[in-house]
Amino acid sequence: MTAPVASAGMLIRRAVPDVFEAFVDPALTSRFWFTSGSGRLEAGARVRWTWAMYGVGTDVIVKAVEPNRRILIDWDVDSDPTEVEWRFDARGEQTWVTVENRGFSGSPDEQAGKALDSTGGFALVLAGAKIWLEHGIDPGFVVDRHPQARVEGWTP
């Protein structure tokens, strides 16, 4: 059996440099995904991403950054590491973004479950990026994904 790979893709109607920057600069990424990041994604960096609404965070090791083309990281490096790769392909003045997450641990059924969950999560992230980059609207998808798990008293 082939190991499962989570995959999501989305056309974002902005130029590649704008879309790429939205994923490497935590001040921009926090507009549609996590609440804060400790630094830019640069090859060799270790950064922390935090989702304050859920009281969780993860450490990320940046393995490769090819400007306007590709980002490769390991995340959840201290608990259950997997590899995540973003690819940015120009379609005229627009950008096709693909995200793949691979290297899931556990039994085949557990791996499949993690891949399905990851696919859904990254589809929401890409949809959020699209809405924010194209229209300047904070979509709130990640905040509203698990309202029952929010930290008590946290408000958007």
C-alpha positions as CSV (number, residue, x, y, z in Angstrom):
1,M,0.0,0.0,0.0
2,T,1.2,3.5,-0.8
3,A,1.4,5.9,2.1
4,P,-1.4,8.5,1.9
5,V,-0.6,12.1,0.9
6,A,-2.9,15.0,1.7
7,S,-3.2,17.3,-1.2
8,A,-5.2,20.6,-1.8
9,G,-5.0,23.1,-4.6
10,M,-6.6,26.5,-5.3
11,L,-6.4,29.2,-8.0
12,I,-5.7,32.6,-6.3
13,R,-6.3,35.6,-8.6
14,R,-3.1,37.4,-7.5
15,A,0.4,37.4,-8.9
16,V,2.8,34.7,-7.6
17,P,5.0,37.1,-5.6
18,D,1.9,38.4,-3.6
19,V,0.7,34.9,-2.9
20,F,4.1,33.5,-2.0
21,E,4.8,36.4,0.4
22,A,1.4,35.7,2.1
23,F,2.8,32.3,3.1
24,V,6.3,33.2,4.2
25,D,5.5,36.4,6.2
26,P,3.7,35.5,9.4
27,A,2.1,39.0,9.7
28,L,0.3,38.2,6.4
29,T,-0.4,34.5,7.1
30,S,-2.0,35.4,10.4
31,R,-4.8,37.1,8.4
32,F,-6.1,33.8,7.2
33,W,-4.5,30.9,9.1
34,F,-2.7,31.0,12.4
35,T,-2.8,33.9,15.0
36,S,0.9,34.4,15.2
37,G,4.3,33.2,13.9
38,S,7.7,33.8,15.4
39,G,9.5,34.6,12.1
40,R,9.5,34.5,8.3
41,L,9.9,31.2,6.5
42,E,13.6,31.1,5.5
43,A,15.7,28.0,4.8
44,G,17.2,26.6,8.0
45,A,14.9,28.5,10.3
46,R,12.9,27.1,13.2
47,V,9.7,29.0,13.8
48,R,6.7,28.7,16.0
49,W,3.1,29.0,14.8
50,T,0.4,29.6,17.3
51,W,-3.4,29.3,17.1
52,A,-4.3,31.3,20.2
53,M,-8.1,30.6,19.9
54,Y,-7.3,26.9,20.5
55,G,-4.4,27.4,22.9
56,V,-2.0,25.3,20.6
57,G,1.1,25.8,18.6
58,T,3.6,23.9,16.6
59,D,7.3,24.2,15.8
60,V,8.2,24.3,12.1
61,I,11.6,23.6,10.6
62,V,12.0,25.2,7.2
63,K,13.9,22.8,4.9
64,A,13.8,24.8,1.6
65,V,12.5,28.1,0.3
66,E,12.6,28.7,-3.5
67,P,11.3,32.3,-3.8
68,N,8.0,32.5,-5.7
69,R,8.1,28.8,-6.4
70,R,8.2,26.4,-3.4
71,I,8.3,26.1,0.4
72,L,9.2,22.9,2.1
73,I,8.9,22.4,5.9
74,D,8.6,19.8,8.6
75,W,6.0,20.7,11.2
76,D,4.8,19.3,14.5
77,V,8.5,18.5,14.8
78,D,8.4,17.8,18.5
79,S,5.3,15.6,18.5
80,D,4.3,13.9,15.3
81,P,6.4,15.4,12.4
82,T,5.2,15.4,8.8
83,E,6.5,17.2,5.7
84,V,4.5,20.0,4.0
85,E,5.3,21.4,0.6
86,W,3.7,24.4,-1.1
87,R,4.2,25.0,-4.8
88,F,3.3,28.2,-6.6
89,D,2.7,28.1,-10.3
90,A,1.9,31.2,-12.4
91,R,-1.2,31.1,-14.5
92,G,-0.9,34.4,-16.3
93,E,-1.3,37.0,-13.6
94,Q,-2.9,34.4,-11.3
95,T,-1.4,31.7,-9.1
96,W,-2.2,28.0,-8.7
97,V,-1.1,27.0,-5.2
98,T,-0.7,23.3,-4.3
99,V,-0.1,22.0,-0.8
100,E,1.0,18.4,0.0
101,N,1.4,17.0,3.5
102,R,3.1,13.6,3.8
103,G,4.8,11.2,6.2
104,F,1.9,10.4,8.5
105,S,2.6,8.1,11.4
106,G,0.5,5.2,12.8
107,S,-1.4,2.3,11.3
108,P,-2.6,2.5,7.7
109,D,-6.1,3.5,9.0
110,E,-4.6,6.2,11.3
111,Q,-2.5,7.5,8.4
112,A,-5.5,7.7,6.1
113,G,-7.5,9.5,8.8
114,K,-4.7,12.0,9.3
115,A,-4.4,12.6,5.6
116,L,-8.1,13.2,5.2
117,D,-8.1,15.7,8.1
118,S,-5.0,17.4,6.7
119,T,-6.6,17.7,3.2
120,G,-9.6,19.4,4.7
121,G,-7.5,21.7,6.8
122,F,-5.3,22.8,3.9
123,A,-8.3,23.3,1.6
124,L,-9.7,25.8,4.2
125,V,-6.3,27.5,4.5
126,L,-6.1,28.0,0.7
127,A,-9.7,29.2,0.5
128,G,-9.0,31.6,3.3
129,A,-5.9,32.9,1.6
130,K,-7.9,33.3,-1.6
131,I,-10.6,35.4,0.1
132,W,-8.1,37.5,1.9
133,L,-5.7,38.1,-1.0
134,E,-8.4,38.7,-3.6
135,H,-10.9,40.7,-1.5
136,G,-9.2,41.8,1.8
137,I,-11.7,39.9,3.9
138,D,-10.7,37.9,6.9
139,P,-12.6,34.7,6.3
140,G,-12.6,33.3,9.8
141,F,-12.5,29.7,8.6
142,V,-9.8,28.5,10.9
143,V,-11.3,30.3,13.9
144,D,-14.7,28.7,13.2
145,R,-13.5,25.2,12.3
146,H,-13.6,23.9,15.9
147,P,-15.7,26.4,17.9
148,Q,-16.1,23.9,20.7
149,A,-12.4,23.7,21.2
150,R,-11.8,27.4,21.5
151,V,-10.0,28.7,24.6
152,E,-12.7,30.0,27.1
153,G,-13.0,33.7,26.8
154,W,-11.2,34.0,23.5
155,T,-12.9,36.2,21.0
156,P,-11.9,37.0,17.4
